[in-house]
Amino acid sequence: MGTDHEDLVWRETVLGEVLSARREFVSAVGTETVPLGSISGRVLAESIVAQRDVPEHDFATMDGFAFDATDSYPLAVVDGEVFPEDEPPSIGSGEAIRVATGAPIPEAANAVLKREEATVADGLLRGTDIAPGTYTYERGSNVSEGDVLFDGGERVSAKDAILLGDLDRPSLEVADRFSTGVLATGTEIHEGRSRDLDSPMLAGLVRSWGHEATYEGTVPDEYDRIESAIDRLATDYDVVVTTGGTSVGHKDHVVRAIDELGTVLFHRVRIRPGKPIAFARLPDHDAVVFAIPGKPIGAHTVATLVMRPFFTGETALPTVTATVERAVSLGPDGFEYAIPVTISNEDGGRRAMPLGHRDSPLRVYDDRFDPSVLSSSTRASRADGLVVTRTPLEAGDDVEVVPYSVIE
């Protein structure tokens, strides 16, 4: 099936613009020092280079006896036992010493014989034959001095505190969080005749991605008021996120306003739902604007697929494999379709039901995916993830599901 949407751009293309803008913002914002317990979701202000070998000594990974495995039994057991808090003692050729798990082993030792495999009689050790390296964690095998372990601009997580703690880094210099103002447009919302369903969701996403978000209220569908509000927020915030008014109707003023205030880098992406997203840079304000379409499920979809990389630096979409339970046909070629699915585990297998299909709890379409209606169906938010596809789904085929839990 052909397409007459040649002015639209693919997601892979627009993400380059998004990441380029992000790199500039990370380098331009201020920094702060945070303890390891507060690093999750933060962006490093500098690269982290190992200042020493880790571990600094070979150490035992089992309770037992440390010695040179090239020596022959019997070995003379020297007095004492080495514990993790001790400095490693010296032993000579043909000698062994008792060690506890986690204890540094003598420089002359290169292996540990487990206690249950050892026999000591008259001060002499005998046991099974072992090779050098047995039950030892060698110096520098984890990290070598000079290794670049984290790059400046990298987003770190709670698990990174493990390695950073091992490098004796109790705190980190990180970039300040992006400040974000969220503005809802639409006369029906401004006058209270319709609920603003997008702003709390979008602000929550920004916070879940490690940044700050402030709700800045609503404006009606009036060009001057929309432009004035965006102009004001771009002065106060690094990022402005607007909702609604991004299509081509007579009252859709947002894209024209941000084009007047700066440069629109893209408008309309080949994603359904969520197509009419726009992204602009406002150099006079040192700010960027994401103009998000108003239908809530479409807004969430395109925010997680296109806006998220600006805040996280991550473009990968981790997936889980599931067997799709119903066939779903698509609309025109030339789009990625983001199909919400629920996940169940049956007979040891993972199964995906398109939420919105006539056989699902939300009956929005028969067999052909309807992104226009579904993007307004708030119950679709109960899906577990998305299948992002350019080809129809066939019942019984395996599909890759992007769980919401990994992109929110």
ROKOLTOR-185263 format. One record per residue (C-alpha): residue number from 1; x, y, z. Coordinates in Angstrom, 2 decimals. Layout:
BEGIN
+-----+---------+---------+---------+
!  nr !      c1 !      c2 !      c3 !
+-----+---------+---------+---------+
! NUM !       X !       Y !       Z !
...
+-----+---------+---------+---------+
***
This chain:
BEGIN
+-----+---------+---------+---------+
!  nr !      c1 !      c2 !      c3 !
+-----+---------+---------+---------+
!   1 !    0.00 !    0.00 !    0.00 !
!   2 !    1.48 !    3.37 !   -0.93 !
!   3 !    1.80 !    6.49 !    1.21 !
!   4 !    1.32 !   10.21 !    0.66 !
!   5 !    3.04 !   11.15 !    3.92 !
!   6 !    6.47 !   11.96 !    2.52 !
!   7 !    6.82 !   15.04 !    4.77 !
!   8 !    6.83 !   12.86 !    7.90 !
!   9 !   10.08 !   11.56 !    9.42 !
!  10 !   10.97 !    8.23 !   10.99 !
!  11 !   11.63 !    7.92 !   14.70 !
!  12 !   15.24 !    6.84 !   14.14 !
!  13 !   15.91 !   10.13 !   12.35 !
!  14 !   14.34 !   12.45 !   14.91 !
!  15 !   16.13 !   10.76 !   17.80 !
!  16 !   19.40 !   12.09 !   16.40 !
!  17 !   18.07 !   15.64 !   16.83 !
!  18 !   16.83 !   14.86 !   20.33 !
!  19 !   20.15 !   13.37 !   21.48 !
!  20 !   22.17 !   16.19 !   19.95 !
!  21 !   20.15 !   18.74 !   21.90 !
!  22 !   20.52 !   16.65 !   25.04 !
!  23 !   24.32 !   16.57 !   24.79 !
!  24 !   24.43 !   20.35 !   24.61 !
!  25 !   22.14 !   20.72 !   27.60 !
!  26 !   24.09 !   18.26 !   29.75 !
!  27 !   27.30 !   20.17 !   29.08 !
!  28 !   25.68 !   23.54 !   29.75 !
!  29 !   23.72 !   22.96 !   32.98 !
!  30 !   25.29 !   23.30 !   36.41 !
!  31 !   26.50 !   20.44 !   38.59 !
!  32 !   26.08 !   19.21 !   42.12 !
!  33 !   27.66 !   16.58 !   44.33 !
!  34 !   25.38 !   13.76 !   45.49 !
!  35 !   26.02 !   10.71 !   47.72 !
!  36 !   25.94 !    7.24 !   46.19 !
!  37 !   22.52 !    6.58 !   47.64 !
!  38 !   21.10 !    9.39 !   45.49 !
!  39 !   22.71 !    8.69 !   42.11 !
!  40 !   19.90 !    6.70 !   40.47 !
!  41 !   18.78 !    8.43 !   37.29 !
!  42 !   21.44 !   11.14 !   37.48 !
!  43 !   23.83 !   12.12 !   34.69 !
!  44 !   27.57 !   12.14 !   35.30 !
!  45 !   29.29 !   15.49 !   34.93 !
!  46 !   32.66 !   13.82 !   34.31 !
!  47 !   34.16 !   10.50 !   33.33 !
!  48 !   35.10 !    8.08 !   36.09 !
!  49 !   38.61 !    6.65 !   35.77 !
!  50 !   39.94 !    3.93 !   38.10 !
!  51 !   42.72 !    5.26 !   40.30 !
!  52 !   43.86 !    1.81 !   41.42 !
!  53 !   43.53 !   -1.87 !   40.71 !
!  54 !   40.42 !   -3.56 !   42.08 !
!  55 !   40.96 !   -5.72 !   44.00 !
!  56 !   44.25 !   -4.35 !   45.25 !
!  57 !   45.35 !   -7.84 !   46.37 !
!  58 !   44.56 !  -11.39 !   45.37 !
!  59 !   42.04 !  -12.69 !   47.88 !
!  60 !   40.34 !  -15.94 !   48.80 !
!  61 !   36.83 !  -16.81 !   47.67 !
!  62 !   36.63 !  -19.86 !   49.98 !
!  63 !   37.67 !  -20.76 !   53.51 !
!  64 !   40.77 !  -22.89 !   53.22 !
!  65 !   44.54 !  -22.79 !   52.78 !
!  66 !   46.47 !  -20.43 !   50.52 !
!  67 !   49.69 !  -21.51 !   48.87 !
!  68 !   51.58 !  -21.75 !   45.59 !
!  69 !   49.76 !  -24.42 !   43.60 !
!  70 !   52.97 !  -25.32 !   41.76 !
!  71 !   54.42 !  -26.62 !   45.04 !
!  72 !   53.95 !  -30.29 !   45.91 !
!  73 !   52.29 !  -31.75 !   48.99 !
!  74 !   52.91 !  -31.94 !   51.86 !
!  75 !   53.11 !  -28.25 !   52.68 !
!  76 !   54.08 !  -26.77 !   56.03 !
!  77 !   51.18 !  -24.90 !   57.61 !
!  78 !   52.38 !  -21.65 !   59.17 !
!  79 !   50.78 !  -20.33 !   62.35 !
!  80 !   47.77 !  -18.08 !   62.28 !
!  81 !   44.84 !  -17.38 !   59.96 !
!  82 !   44.23 !  -14.47 !   57.59 !
!  83 !   40.90 !  -12.62 !   57.78 !
!  84 !   39.43 !   -9.98 !   55.43 !
!  85 !   40.55 !   -7.12 !   57.64 !
!  86 !   44.19 !   -8.32 !   57.78 !
!  87 !   47.17 !   -7.37 !   55.68 !
!  88 !   48.44 !  -10.36 !   53.69 !
!  89 !   51.41 !  -12.03 !   55.45 !
!  90 !   54.42 !  -13.56 !   53.75 !
!  91 !   54.93 !  -17.27 !   53.22 !
!  92 !   57.82 !  -19.14 !   51.74 !
!  93 !   58.12 !  -21.89 !   49.17 !
!  94 !   56.45 !  -25.09 !   50.36 !
!  95 !   54.31 !  -23.26 !   52.94 !
!  96 !   50.58 !  -22.71 !   53.32 !
!  97 !   48.44 !  -20.54 !   55.59 !
!  98 !   44.82 !  -20.68 !   56.70 !
!  99 !   42.58 !  -18.05 !   55.07 !
! 100 !   38.95 !  -17.00 !   55.44 !
! 101 !   36.66 !  -16.10 !   52.57 !
! 102 !   37.42 !  -12.54 !   51.47 !
! 103 !   40.89 !  -12.48 !   53.05 !
! 104 !   43.89 !  -11.21 !   51.08 !
! 105 !   46.30 !  -14.02 !   50.28 !
! 106 !   50.10 !  -13.81 !   50.50 !
! 107 !   51.96 !  -12.55 !   47.46 !
! 108 !   53.64 !  -15.93 !   47.05 !
! 109 !   50.28 !  -17.74 !   47.00 !
! 110 !   48.19 !  -18.25 !   43.88 !
! 111 !   45.46 !  -20.69 !   44.92 !
! 112 !   43.21 !  -21.71 !   47.80 !
! 113 !   42.43 !  -25.30 !   48.79 !
! 114 !   38.97 !  -25.64 !   50.34 !
! 115 !   39.03 !  -26.74 !   53.97 !
! 116 !   36.78 !  -29.71 !   53.29 !
! 117 !   39.33 !  -30.98 !   50.77 !
! 118 !   42.29 !  -30.50 !   53.10 !
! 119 !   43.92 !  -32.72 !   55.70 !
! 120 !   46.39 !  -31.39 !   58.27 !
! 121 !   48.48 !  -33.77 !   60.33 !
! 122 !   51.61 !  -32.88 !   62.30 !
! 123 !   51.57 !  -29.40 !   60.80 !
! 124 !   51.61 !  -30.69 !   57.25 !
! 125 !   48.90 !  -30.00 !   54.65 !
! 126 !   47.76 !  -32.53 !   52.10 !
! 127 !   44.78 !  -32.38 !   49.77 !
! 128 !   43.48 !  -32.55 !   46.24 !
! 129 !   45.59 !  -31.22 !   43.41 !
! 130 !   44.54 !  -27.71 !   42.36 !
! 131 !   45.65 !  -25.30 !   39.67 !
! 132 !   46.84 !  -21.71 !   40.13 !
! 133 !   43.85 !  -19.37 !   40.37 !
! 134 !   41.62 !  -21.86 !   42.19 !
! 135 !   39.24 !  -20.02 !   44.55 !
! 136 !   41.08 !  -16.72 !   44.23 !
! 137 !   40.01 !  -13.31 !   43.02 !
! 138 !   43.11 !  -11.90 !   41.33 !
! 139 !   44.43 !   -8.38 !   41.73 !
! 140 !   43.16 !   -6.10 !   38.98 !
! 141 !   40.88 !   -8.77 !   37.52 !
! 142 !   37.85 !   -6.58 !   38.22 !
! 143 !   39.28 !   -3.15 !   37.42 !
! 144 !   42.73 !   -2.06 !   36.30 !
! 145 !   44.17 !    1.31 !   37.20 !
! 146 !   43.43 !    3.75 !   34.38 !
! 147 !   40.27 !    2.01 !   33.14 !
! 148 !   37.56 !    4.46 !   32.03 !
! 149 !   34.51 !    2.94 !   33.68 !
! 150 !   31.87 !    5.63 !   33.15 !
! 151 !   31.71 !    8.36 !   30.52 !
! 152 !   30.76 !   11.93 !   31.24 !
! 153 !   27.12 !   12.44 !   30.25 !
! 154 !   26.23 !    8.84 !   31.11 !
! 155 !   23.06 !    8.22 !   33.11 !
! 156 !   23.75 !    6.02 !   36.13 !
! 157 !   21.48 !    3.76 !   38.14 !
! 158 !   21.30 !    2.36 !   41.66 !
! 159 !   23.33 !   -0.72 !   40.70 !
! 160 !   26.23 !    1.51 !   39.64 !
! 161 !   26.74 !    2.38 !   43.31 !
! 162 !   28.25 !   -1.12 !   43.70 !
! 163 !   31.22 !   -0.44 !   41.43 !
! 164 !   31.54 !    3.20 !   42.40 !
! 165 !   31.65 !    2.23 !   46.06 !
! 166 !   34.38 !   -0.29 !   45.29 !
! 167 !   36.33 !    2.57 !   43.72 !
! 168 !   36.11 !    4.52 !   46.99 !
! 169 !   33.78 !    7.10 !   45.48 !
! 170 !   31.34 !    8.03 !   48.28 !
! 171 !   29.81 !   10.76 !   46.13 !
! 172 !   29.62 !   11.87 !   42.50 !
! 173 !   29.59 !   15.11 !   40.55 !
! 174 !   26.40 !   15.03 !   38.47 !
! 175 !   24.65 !   17.40 !   36.12 !
! 176 !   21.76 !   19.34 !   37.54 !
! 177 !   18.36 !   17.92 !   36.72 !
! 178 !   16.60 !   19.51 !   33.76 !
! 179 !   13.84 !   21.82 !   34.92 !
! 180 !   10.63 !   21.24 !   33.02 !
! 181 !    7.46 !   23.29 !   32.79 !
! 182 !    4.32 !   21.46 !   31.68 !
! 183 !    1.61 !   23.52 !   29.96 !
! 184 !   -1.80 !   22.25 !   28.83 !
! 185 !   -3.47 !   23.99 !   25.88 !
! 186 !   -7.11 !   23.82 !   24.88 !
! 187 !  -10.10 !   26.04 !   25.55 !
! 188 !  -12.18 !   23.10 !   26.77 !
! 189 !   -9.49 !   22.27 !   29.36 !
! 190 !   -8.85 !   25.91 !   30.29 !
! 191 !  -12.55 !   26.46 !   30.94 !
! 192 !  -12.89 !   23.23 !   32.91 !
! 193 !  -15.24 !   21.49 !   30.50 !
! 194 !  -12.74 !   18.69 !   29.89 !
! 195 !  -10.24 !   17.12 !   32.25 !
! 196 !   -6.53 !   17.62 !   31.71 !
! 197 !   -5.46 !   13.98 !   31.54 !
! 198 !   -2.06 !   14.57 !   29.96 !
! 199 !   -0.23 !   16.96 !   32.27 !
! 200 !   -0.04 !   14.76 !   35.40 !
! 201 !    1.09 !   11.82 !   33.25 !
! 202 !    3.77 !   13.80 !   31.41 !
! 203 !    5.07 !   15.41 !   34.60 !
! 204 !    5.25 !   11.96 !   36.18 !
! 205 !    7.23 !   10.61 !   33.23 !
! 206 !    9.75 !   13.44 !   33.45 !
! 207 !   10.22 !   12.78 !   37.16 !
! 208 !   10.57 !    9.03 !   36.61 !
! 209 !   13.35 !    9.82 !   34.13 !
! 210 !   15.28 !   11.64 !   36.85 !
! 211 !   14.35 !   15.29 !   36.26 !
! 212 !   12.12 !   18.01 !   37.68 !
! 213 !    8.67 !   18.85 !   36.41 !
! 214 !    6.28 !   21.64 !   37.39 !
! 215 !    2.68 !   21.96 !   36.23 !
! 216 !    2.16 !   25.49 !   34.86 !
! 217 !   -1.57 !   25.42 !   34.24 !
! 218 !   -3.59 !   25.89 !   31.07 !
! 219 !   -4.13 !   28.32 !   28.23 !
! 220 !   -7.05 !   28.51 !   25.78 !
! 221 !   -6.74 !   27.98 !   22.02 !
! 222 !   -5.67 !   31.57 !   21.37 !
! 223 !   -2.43 !   32.11 !   19.49 !
! 224 !   -1.17 !   35.15 !   21.40 !
! 225 !   -1.78 !   33.55 !   24.80 !
! 226 !   -0.13 !   30.29 !   23.75 !
! 227 !    2.95 !   32.06 !   22.39 !
! 228 !    3.18 !   34.31 !   25.44 !
! 229 !    2.92 !   31.34 !   27.84 !
! 230 !    5.60 !   29.32 !   26.03 !
! 231 !    7.84 !   32.39 !   25.85 !
! 232 !    7.52 !   32.91 !   29.59 !
! 233 !    8.10 !   29.26 !   30.48 !
! 234 !   11.11 !   28.99 !   28.20 !
! 235 !   12.69 !   31.79 !   30.22 !
! 236 !   12.11 !   29.93 !   33.48 !
! 237 !   12.76 !   26.31 !   32.47 !
! 238 !   15.22 !   24.23 !   30.47 !
! 239 !   12.40 !   22.26 !   28.87 !
! 240 !    8.81 !   23.21 !   28.07 !
! 241 !    6.34 !   20.39 !   27.47 !
! 242 !    3.01 !   21.40 !   25.97 !
! 243 !   -0.05 !   19.24 !   25.41 !
! 244 !   -2.57 !   19.61 !   22.62 !
! 245 !   -2.72 !   21.94 !   19.65 !
! 246 !   -0.10 !   20.14 !   17.56 !
! 247 !   -2.19 !   19.08 !   14.57 !
! 248 !   -3.30 !   21.19 !   11.61 !
! 249 !   -6.73 !   22.42 !   12.74 !
! 250 !   -7.77 !   26.08 !   12.90 !
! 251 !   -7.18 !   26.16 !   16.66 !
! 252 !   -3.90 !   24.21 !   16.65 !
! 253 !   -1.52 !   27.08 !   17.37 !
! 254 !    1.34 !   25.46 !   19.31 !
! 255 !    3.63 !   24.52 !   16.42 !
! 256 !    3.31 !   27.96 !   14.81 !
! 257 !    4.09 !   29.59 !   18.16 !
! 258 !    7.26 !   27.60 !   18.80 !
! 259 !    8.38 !   28.16 !   15.23 !
! 260 !    8.02 !   31.89 !   15.81 !
! 261 !    9.98 !   31.70 !   19.06 !
! 262 !   12.73 !   29.42 !   17.75 !
! 263 !   13.30 !   26.62 !   15.27 !
! 264 !   11.08 !   23.58 !   14.85 !
! 265 !   13.43 !   20.64 !   14.21 !
! 266 !   10.66 !   18.21 !   13.38 !
! 267 !    6.89 !   18.07 !   13.36 !
! 268 !    5.01 !   14.83 !   12.74 !
! 269 !    6.78 !   11.52 !   13.15 !
! 270 !    5.87 !    8.22 !   11.51 !
! 271 !    4.34 !    6.77 !   14.70 !
! 272 !    0.69 !    5.97 !   15.29 !
! 273 !   -0.70 !    6.93 !   17.72 !
! 274 !    1.22 !   10.12 !   18.54 !
! 275 !    2.16 !   11.29 !   15.04 !
! 276 !    1.82 !   15.10 !   15.45 !
! 277 !    4.63 !   15.56 !   18.00 !
! 278 !    6.94 !   18.55 !   17.46 !
! 279 !   10.35 !   19.45 !   18.86 !
! 280 !   11.87 !   22.92 !   18.81 !
! 281 !   14.97 !   24.67 !   20.04 !
! 282 !   14.62 !   28.19 !   21.41 !
! 283 !   18.21 !   29.50 !   21.40 !
! 284 !   17.28 !   32.95 !   22.73 !
! 285 !   15.96 !   31.22 !   25.85 !
! 286 !   18.47 !   28.32 !   26.06 !
! 287 !   15.46 !   26.02 !   26.12 !
! 288 !   13.77 !   23.29 !   24.12 !
! 289 !   10.09 !   22.56 !   23.60 !
! 290 !    8.33 !   19.24 !   23.15 !
! 291 !    4.83 !   19.79 !   21.77 !
! 292 !    2.88 !   16.62 !   22.59 !
! 293 !   -0.46 !   15.77 !   20.94 !
! 294 !   -3.48 !   15.93 !   23.20 !
! 295 !   -5.03 !   12.45 !   23.07 !
! 296 !   -3.73 !   10.83 !   26.28 !
! 297 !   -2.66 !    7.38 !   25.05 !
! 298 !   -1.09 !    8.90 !   21.96 !
! 299 !    0.62 !   11.46 !   24.21 !
! 300 !    2.06 !    8.74 !   26.43 !
! 301 !    3.15 !    6.64 !   23.47 !
! 302 !    5.05 !    9.35 !   21.66 !
! 303 !    6.49 !   10.78 !   24.87 !
! 304 !    8.03 !    7.45 !   25.82 !
! 305 !    9.26 !    6.69 !   22.30 !
! 306 !   10.55 !   10.14 !   21.29 !
! 307 !   10.81 !   12.50 !   24.29 !
! 308 !   12.28 !   10.00 !   26.76 !
! 309 !   15.76 !    9.90 !   25.15 !
! 310 !   16.20 !   13.64 !   25.78 !
! 311 !   15.88 !   13.05 !   29.51 !
! 312 !   17.62 !    9.67 !   29.76 !
! 313 !   20.04 !    9.49 !   26.85 !
! 314 !   18.70 !    6.02 !   26.10 !
! 315 !   17.21 !    5.07 !   22.75 !
! 316 !   17.14 !    1.28 !   23.13 !
! 317 !   13.76 !   -0.34 !   23.70 !
! 318 !   14.30 !   -3.50 !   25.78 !
! 319 !   11.71 !   -6.15 !   24.96 !
! 320 !   10.30 !   -9.45 !   26.13 !
! 321 !    9.06 !  -12.10 !   23.72 !
! 322 !    5.42 !  -13.16 !   23.79 !
! 323 !    3.02 !  -15.06 !   21.55 !
! 324 !    0.35 !  -12.76 !   20.15 !
! 325 !   -3.17 !  -14.07 !   20.73 !
! 326 !   -5.05 !  -12.28 !   17.94 !
! 327 !   -4.22 !  -11.17 !   14.41 !
! 328 !   -4.11 !   -7.40 !   13.94 !
! 329 !   -3.98 !   -5.69 !   10.56 !
! 330 !   -2.63 !   -2.18 !   10.16 !
! 331 !   -3.48 !    1.02 !    8.34 !
! 332 !   -1.39 !    2.74 !    5.65 !
! 333 !    2.24 !    1.77 !    5.10 !
! 334 !    4.93 !    4.22 !    6.12 !
! 335 !    4.30 !    4.17 !    9.87 !
! 336 !    5.40 !    2.41 !   13.02 !
! 337 !    2.32 !    1.29 !   14.90 !
! 338 !    2.50 !    1.15 !   18.68 !
! 339 !   -0.05 !   -1.49 !   19.70 !
! 340 !   -0.83 !   -1.74 !   23.44 !
! 341 !   -0.96 !   -5.31 !   24.75 !
! 342 !   -1.64 !   -7.06 !   28.02 !
! 343 !    0.67 !   -9.88 !   29.04 !
! 344 !   -0.34 !  -13.18 !   30.63 !
! 345 !    1.61 !  -16.32 !   31.45 !
! 346 !   -0.12 !  -19.51 !   30.41 !
! 347 !    1.29 !  -23.05 !   30.29 !
! 348 !    4.75 !  -21.70 !   30.93 !
! 349 !    4.57 !  -19.28 !   28.00 !
! 350 !    4.08 !  -15.53 !   27.76 !
! 351 !    1.07 !  -14.40 !   25.74 !
! 352 !    0.17 !  -10.94 !   24.42 !
! 353 !   -3.43 !   -9.81 !   23.90 !
! 354 !   -3.84 !   -6.59 !   21.88 !
! 355 !   -5.80 !   -4.33 !   24.24 !
! 356 !   -8.44 !   -2.69 !   22.08 !
! 357 !   -9.09 !   -5.76 !   19.97 !
! 358 !  -12.73 !   -6.89 !   19.98 !
! 359 !  -11.75 !   -9.99 !   22.01 !
! 360 !   -9.99 !   -7.96 !   24.72 !
! 361 !  -11.62 !   -6.18 !   27.68 !
! 362 !  -11.39 !   -2.92 !   25.68 !
! 363 !  -13.31 !   -3.31 !   22.40 !
! 364 !  -12.13 !   -0.46 !   20.18 !
! 365 !  -11.46 !   -2.20 !   16.86 !
! 366 !  -12.26 !   -5.50 !   15.18 !
! 367 !   -9.15 !   -6.84 !   13.47 !
! 368 !   -7.67 !   -3.63 !   12.10 !
! 369 !   -5.76 !   -1.48 !   14.58 !
! 370 !   -7.42 !    1.91 !   15.08 !
! 371 !   -4.85 !    4.29 !   16.60 !
! 372 !   -7.13 !    7.33 !   16.32 !
! 373 !   -9.85 !    5.96 !   18.59 !
! 374 !   -7.50 !    3.98 !   20.82 !
! 375 !   -5.35 !    7.03 !   21.58 !
! 376 !   -8.35 !    8.54 !   23.38 !
! 377 !   -9.36 !    5.32 !   25.19 !
! 378 !   -8.07 !    5.81 !   28.72 !
! 379 !   -8.56 !    2.13 !   29.60 !
! 380 !   -5.72 !    1.39 !   27.16 !
! 381 !   -3.42 !    2.69 !   29.91 !
! 382 !   -4.01 !   -0.67 !   31.64 !
! 383 !   -1.85 !   -2.37 !   29.00 !
! 384 !    1.45 !   -3.89 !   30.10 !
! 385 !    3.46 !   -2.72 !   27.13 !
! 386 !    3.66 !   -1.97 !   23.44 !
! 387 !    4.37 !   -3.91 !   20.28 !
! 388 !    6.09 !   -1.44 !   17.95 !
! 389 !    5.73 !   -2.78 !   14.43 !
! 390 !    5.56 !   -1.86 !   10.77 !
! 391 !    3.98 !   -5.16 !    9.78 !
! 392 !    0.65 !   -6.80 !   10.76 !
! 393 !    0.49 !   -9.20 !   13.69 !
! 394 !   -0.43 !  -12.81 !   13.05 !
! 395 !   -2.08 !  -14.89 !   15.77 !
! 396 !    0.33 !  -17.45 !   17.15 !
! 397 !    3.47 !  -15.57 !   16.08 !
! 398 !    6.07 !  -14.39 !   18.56 !
! 399 !    6.31 !  -10.63 !   18.99 !
! 400 !    8.64 !   -8.35 !   20.89 !
! 401 !    6.85 !   -6.39 !   23.62 !
! 402 !    8.31 !   -3.19 !   25.09 !
! 403 !    7.18 !   -3.33 !   28.76 !
! 404 !    6.02 !    0.00 !   30.13 !
! 405 !    8.09 !   -0.71 !   33.22 !
! 406 !   11.35 !   -0.25 !   31.30 !
! 407 !   10.46 !    3.01 !   29.54 !
! 408 !    8.67 !    4.85 !   32.32 !
+-----+---------+---------+---------+
***
